[in-house]
Amino acid sequence: MDVTTSWNESLHFCLWKGVSCSPQHQRVSILNLNSQGLSGFISPSIANLSFLRLLDLSNNSFRCVVPPEIGRLSRLQRVVLANNSLTGPIPVNLSSCFNLRILYLSRNNFTGHIPAEFGSMSNLVEVYLDRNYFEGPIPDSFGNISSLKVLSIQGNEIRGRIPESIGQLKSLNILNVADNSLSGVPAVLGNLKKLSWLGVIGNNLGKRQANELSFITSLVNCTQSIELNLDGNNFGGQISSSLANLSTHLQAFGISDNKISRGIPSDIGNLIGLNSLNMHYNQLTGTIPEGIGKLYKLQEMGFGKNKLSGEIPSSIGNLTLLNQLWLEQNNLQGSIPLSLGN
């Protein structure tokens, strides 16, 4: 049954399902209609809820555009419209909601550019724009949002370079720009010392040239890093030896499906926090370092479809938590170490 069928004058609107009011003014401050099977469009009349702080219409079937009148809700702190069928561009005057902290618009059918005006929203903490049809660049102005901790725009049609201004976001924890058409990696990512999760999988960051992975050296400053995924980016050159100097908190490192050559850094065993290491689908040569056996927390490891040679190091038997191992289609020799039975 539609939740709004119970909205009638027999009950004070502050007691309606999905509605909460401020105790002092008895004005609507929260409208939470998450997962209520609703459809249709968002009425421009929503702008009359001038005390609204939280708007959650996620997991419904709303369609059409977000009314520009939403920009009049100056008290808004959270807008959650994810998992609907909303279309058109994001209203530029949403940037007038200067108290906004959380903006969650993922999994809709939004189009157009991400408004540069969002750079003036100085209180934004989390922005989720994943799985839409946004195009154009990441606005340079995002570098002005000093409070930003999460920027996630995975699965759009974003092009151009990751702007240098992103390096100004000293509070950023998560940067997820995977599955777009971005190019180039700015060295300023190393300025993001609180960065714990960097997702750039499935872009065009590389050009199959030497030294394209030199930016890894700058990430040594990101001492809180937990996951670094560089898969599917057309990177060339070799893996920087500075990889071994990344944070010991790093739990997942992926660089599969690129054009990386030469060897695996011999000191990779320094990354003692890793539980996932994937380097398959490259052109790696040389041997698998014996030091790989120091990565006691590894649960999955992939070196398949490279040009690795030599024997499988017996130290892999130290990895007692390992449950997935890919070594296929290399030039490995010798026998399978008995220690793998451990």
LOBAMI-444806 format. One line per 3 residues: number of its first residue (from 0); for each residue x, y negated, z negated of C-alpha. Coordinates in Angstrom, 3 decimals. Each point is the difference from the previous one (the first is absolute). Example, Ala and Ser with C-alpha at 12.3 -4.5 7.8 and 13.67 -1.06 7.14 Angstrom:
2
0> 12.300/4.500/-7.800 ~ 1.370/-3.440/0.660
END
This chain:
342
0> 0.000/0.000/0.000 ~ 1.232/-3.496/0.901 ~ 1.323/-1.624/-3.149
3> -1.696/-3.276/0.905 ~ -3.487/1.543/-0.230 ~ 0.293/-0.369/-3.773
6> 0.775/-3.715/0.341 ~ -3.288/-1.694/-0.936 ~ -1.365/-2.585/-2.379
9> -1.072/2.593/-2.566 ~ 3.599/0.102/-1.144 ~ 2.393/-2.919/-0.528
12> 2.469/-0.102/2.885 ~ 2.912/0.295/-2.437 ~ -1.291/3.507/-0.752
15> -0.275/1.098/3.634 ~ 2.172/2.933/1.003 ~ 3.319/-1.197/1.400
18> -0.415/-3.497/-1.426 ~ 1.788/-1.483/-3.003 ~ -0.313/-3.528/-1.337
21> 2.231/-2.304/-1.973 ~ -1.124/0.025/-3.661 ~ 0.113/-3.759/-0.383
24> -1.751/-1.197/3.149 ~ -2.059/3.077/0.927 ~ 1.157/-0.407/3.585
27> 1.013/2.895/2.257 ~ 3.742/0.562/-0.378 ~ 0.343/3.574/1.308
30> -1.738/1.619/2.960 ~ 1.169/3.609/0.169 ~ -1.882/2.057/2.578
33> 2.770/2.454/0.757 ~ -1.158/3.247/1.689 ~ -3.724/-0.745/-0.023
36> -0.840/1.060/3.574 ~ -0.725/-3.575/1.029 ~ -0.021/-1.264/3.598
39> -0.820/-3.144/1.950 ~ 1.964/-3.236/-0.268 ~ 1.347/-2.129/-2.840
42> -2.363/-2.929/-0.422 ~ 1.390/-3.555/0.083 ~ -2.149/-0.564/-3.087
45> 2.690/1.737/-2.009 ~ 1.585/-3.449/-0.198 ~ -2.758/-0.965/-2.471
48> 1.636/2.235/-2.622 ~ 2.347/-2.783/-0.979 ~ 1.169/1.734/-3.219
51> 0.965/3.218/1.791 ~ 3.414/1.364/-1.012 ~ -0.177/3.538/1.429
54> -1.624/1.110/3.241 ~ 0.198/3.737/0.715 ~ -1.985/1.301/2.983
57> 2.434/2.781/0.885 ~ -0.906/3.464/1.301 ~ -3.241/-1.030/1.688
60> -1.030/-0.604/3.628 ~ -0.048/-3.784/0.222 ~ 0.625/-1.311/3.495
63> 0.375/-3.306/1.855 ~ 2.222/-2.821/-1.204 ~ 0.793/-1.185/-3.501
66> -1.929/-3.279/-0.350 ~ 2.292/-3.036/-0.155 ~ -2.102/-1.291/-2.900
69> 1.932/2.411/-2.215 ~ 2.691/-2.679/-0.099 ~ -2.227/-2.082/-2.281
72> 0.361/2.513/-2.848 ~ 2.863/-1.769/-1.723 ~ -0.108/2.228/-3.103
75> 0.529/3.241/1.937 ~ 2.869/2.114/-1.313 ~ -0.663/3.300/1.762
78> -1.478/0.736/3.422 ~ -0.314/3.708/0.796 ~ -1.646/0.769/3.356
81> 1.935/3.156/0.959 ~ -1.537/2.922/1.897 ~ -2.771/-1.746/1.879
84> -0.508/-0.907/3.676 ~ 0.622/-3.717/-0.252 ~ 1.159/-1.741/3.168
87> 1.423/-3.260/1.296 ~ 2.821/-2.041/-1.477 ~ 0.479/-0.639/-3.709
90> -1.605/-3.377/-0.796 ~ 2.812/-2.530/-0.225 ~ -1.759/-1.869/-2.786
93> 0.338/3.045/-2.249 ~ 3.263/-1.766/-0.790 ~ -2.093/-2.577/-1.884
96> -0.550/2.649/-2.683 ~ 3.126/-1.185/-1.780 ~ -0.575/2.258/-3.039
99> -0.031/3.164/2.093 ~ 2.355/2.701/-1.306 ~ -1.117/3.196/1.775
102> -1.005/0.174/3.688 ~ -0.925/3.489/1.180 ~ -1.263/0.177/3.607
105> 1.392/3.377/1.103 ~ -1.772/2.392/2.365 ~ -2.299/-2.316/1.876
108> -0.036/-1.286/3.582 ~ 1.463/-3.450/-0.573 ~ 1.761/-1.626/2.948
111> 2.028/-3.111/0.725 ~ 3.026/-1.396/-1.796 ~ 0.650/0.088/-3.713
114> -0.681/-3.626/-1.017 ~ 3.139/-2.002/-0.710 ~ -2.111/-1.979/-2.462
117> 0.223/2.941/-2.429 ~ 3.473/-1.255/-0.789 ~ -1.597/-2.748/-2.093
120> -1.729/2.505/-2.305 ~ 2.523/-0.277/-2.791 ~ -1.750/2.437/-2.362
123> -0.176/2.992/2.358 ~ 1.468/3.144/-1.558 ~ -1.205/2.812/2.289
126> -0.943/-0.115/3.699 ~ -1.255/3.128/1.801 ~ -0.820/-0.359/3.709
129> 0.694/3.599/1.089 ~ -1.717/1.824/2.844 ~ -1.553/-2.858/1.915
132> 0.763/-1.576/3.392 ~ 1.959/-3.056/-1.067 ~ 2.516/-1.232/2.548
135> 2.661/-2.636/0.274 ~ 2.802/-0.562/-2.507 ~ 0.224/0.172/-3.769
138> -0.372/-3.691/-0.912 ~ 3.196/-1.682/-1.194 ~ -2.139/-1.737/-2.596
141> -0.364/3.261/-1.955 ~ 3.444/-0.766/-1.361 ~ -1.611/-2.813/-2.019
144> -2.157/2.369/-2.081 ~ 2.465/0.368/-2.873 ~ -2.466/2.043/-2.097
147> -0.445/2.705/2.669 ~ 0.739/3.544/-1.190 ~ -1.658/2.088/2.725
150> -0.167/-0.691/3.739 ~ -1.462/2.895/1.967 ~ -0.914/-0.371/3.682
153> 0.519/3.556/1.231 ~ -1.713/1.165/3.165 ~ -0.709/-3.187/1.920
156> 1.384/-1.543/3.202 ~ 2.414/-2.412/-1.656 ~ 2.942/-1.046/2.185
159> 3.142/-2.070/-0.275 ~ 2.591/0.118/-2.748 ~ -0.417/0.363/-3.728
162> 0.422/-3.673/-0.937 ~ 3.096/-1.067/-1.897 ~ -2.280/-1.825/-2.421
165> -1.072/3.376/-1.453 ~ 3.351/-0.053/-1.785 ~ -1.334/-2.790/-2.217
168> -2.568/2.285/-1.653 ~ 1.942/0.746/-3.158 ~ -2.970/1.780/-1.636
171> -0.775/2.338/2.924 ~ -0.285/3.675/-1.037 ~ -1.554/1.545/3.114
174> 0.542/-0.951/3.645 ~ -1.899/2.274/2.360 ~ 0.102/-1.001/3.677
177> -0.066/3.540/1.429 ~ -1.630/0.914/3.315 ~ 0.164/-3.345/1.755
180> 2.222/-1.332/2.808 ~ 2.508/-1.978/-2.030 ~ 3.609/-0.467/1.080
183> 3.195/-0.772/-1.888 ~ 0.781/0.268/-3.702 ~ 1.023/-3.141/-1.892
186> 2.951/0.391/-2.353 ~ -1.910/-2.149/-2.508 ~ -1.942/3.096/-1.084
189> 2.866/0.435/-2.426 ~ -1.242/-3.111/-1.820 ~ -3.088/1.931/-1.106
192> 1.543/1.335/-3.174 ~ -3.319/1.236/-1.383 ~ -0.872/1.911/3.186
195> -0.950/3.576/-0.856 ~ -1.661/1.142/3.244 ~ 0.998/-0.917/3.560
198> -2.069/1.569/2.777 ~ 0.957/-0.861/3.580 ~ -0.687/3.356/1.663
201> -1.211/-0.066/3.608 ~ 1.178/-3.400/1.258 ~ 2.660/-1.096/2.502
204> 2.520/-1.380/-2.467 ~ 2.997/1.453/1.852 ~ 1.405/-0.092/3.523
207> 2.184/3.139/-0.155 ~ 3.038/-2.184/-0.626 ~ 2.958/0.299/-2.344
210> -0.133/-1.488/-3.507 ~ -3.784/-0.272/-0.003 ~ -0.120/1.618/-3.419
213> 2.416/-2.478/-1.545 ~ -2.950/-1.617/-1.800 ~ 0.026/3.009/-2.348
216> 3.007/-1.634/-1.656 ~ -2.182/-2.944/-1.062 ~ -2.509/2.382/-1.608
219> 2.581/0.945/-2.616 ~ -1.314/-3.082/-1.842 ~ -3.470/1.571/-0.209
222> 0.719/1.915/-3.175 ~ -3.646/0.950/-0.593 ~ -0.488/1.696/3.373
225> -2.014/3.222/-0.125 ~ -0.831/0.663/3.671 ~ 1.723/-1.064/3.228
228> -1.547/1.319/3.219 ~ 1.651/-0.973/3.303 ~ -1.407/2.813/2.175
231> -0.860/-0.530/3.660 ~ 1.648/-3.340/0.707 ~ 2.414/0.637/2.871
234> 3.014/-0.679/-2.237 ~ 3.412/0.816/1.433 ~ 3.492/-0.034/-1.418
237> 1.025/1.805/-3.154 ~ -1.260/0.175/-3.559 ~ 1.855/-2.543/-2.083
240> 2.189/1.460/-2.742 ~ -1.683/-2.528/-2.296 ~ -3.051/2.299/0.004
243> 1.703/1.841/-2.846 ~ 0.003/-3.251/-2.008 ~ -3.769/-0.457/0.029
246> -1.932/0.167/-3.225 ~ 0.138/3.256/-1.932 ~ -3.745/-0.596/-0.512
249> -0.552/0.657/3.721 ~ -2.348/2.982/0.294 ~ -0.616/0.195/3.751
252> 2.186/-0.890/2.971 ~ -1.103/0.633/3.575 ~ 1.761/-0.862/3.231
255> -1.404/2.682/2.307 ~ -0.884/-0.367/3.668 ~ 2.651/-2.558/0.938
258> 3.195/0.109/2.106 ~ 2.519/0.043/-2.831 ~ 3.369/1.617/0.647
261> 3.165/0.957/-1.902 ~ -0.050/1.538/-3.433 ~ -1.976/0.138/-3.212
264> 1.780/-2.172/-2.630 ~ 2.192/2.224/-2.137 ~ -1.062/-1.781/-3.208
267> -3.728/0.549/0.534 ~ 0.055/2.086/-3.169 ~ 0.096/-3.281/-1.946
270> -3.730/-0.467/0.632 ~ -0.914/2.230/-2.910 ~ -3.606/-1.206/-0.200
273> -1.000/1.309/3.457 ~ -2.823/2.520/0.271 ~ -0.448/-0.456/3.763
276> 2.754/-0.392/2.632 ~ -0.867/0.136/3.692 ~ 2.399/-0.606/2.886
279> -1.322/2.349/2.681 ~ -0.473/-0.898/3.697 ~ 3.259/-1.954/0.381
282> 3.440/0.628/1.500 ~ 1.940/0.569/-3.210 ~ 3.297/1.864/0.271
285> 2.519/1.415/-2.439 ~ -0.795/2.146/-3.004 ~ -2.560/-0.130/-2.783
288> 1.941/-1.458/-2.969 ~ 0.678/2.341/-2.903 ~ -1.094/-2.834/-2.295
291> -3.604/0.552/1.113 ~ -0.121/2.551/-2.819 ~ 0.052/-2.841/-2.561
294> -3.517/-1.070/0.985 ~ -1.636/2.243/-2.597 ~ -3.419/-1.656/0.322
297> -0.402/0.672/3.736 ~ -3.260/1.696/0.946 ~ 0.234/-0.471/3.767
300> 3.001/-0.483/2.291 ~ 0.035/-0.251/3.780 ~ 3.021/0.030/2.329
303> -1.643/1.882/2.874 ~ 0.457/-0.830/3.690 ~ 3.400/-1.693/-0.232
306> 3.495/1.083/1.077 ~ 1.346/1.034/-3.389 ~ 2.696/2.674/-0.102
309> 1.912/2.044/-2.538 ~ -1.470/2.164/-2.709 ~ -3.000/-0.615/-2.223
312> 1.580/-1.107/-3.307 ~ -0.497/2.475/-2.818 ~ -0.668/-2.946/-2.321
315> -3.540/-0.170/1.415 ~ -0.660/2.881/-2.365 ~ 0.206/-2.519/-2.850
318> -3.216/-1.617/1.232 ~ -2.375/2.192/-1.946 ~ -2.991/-2.313/0.566
321> 0.380/0.109/3.785 ~ -3.104/1.420/1.678 ~ 0.406/-1.273/3.588
324> 3.243/0.144/2.014 ~ 0.369/-0.745/3.721 ~ 3.295/0.828/1.720
327> -1.271/1.253/3.361 ~ 1.518/-0.831/3.389 ~ 3.519/-0.954/-1.082
330> 3.391/1.603/0.668 ~ 0.385/1.507/-3.466 ~ 2.139/3.096/-0.379
333> 0.654/2.730/-2.488 ~ -2.474/1.802/-2.207 ~ -2.819/-1.303/-2.150
336> 1.474/-0.543/-3.489 ~ -1.179/2.530/-2.562 ~ -0.394/-2.921/-2.397
339> -3.095/-1.106/1.918 ~ -1.760/2.825/-1.778 ~ 0.179/-2.093/-3.142
END
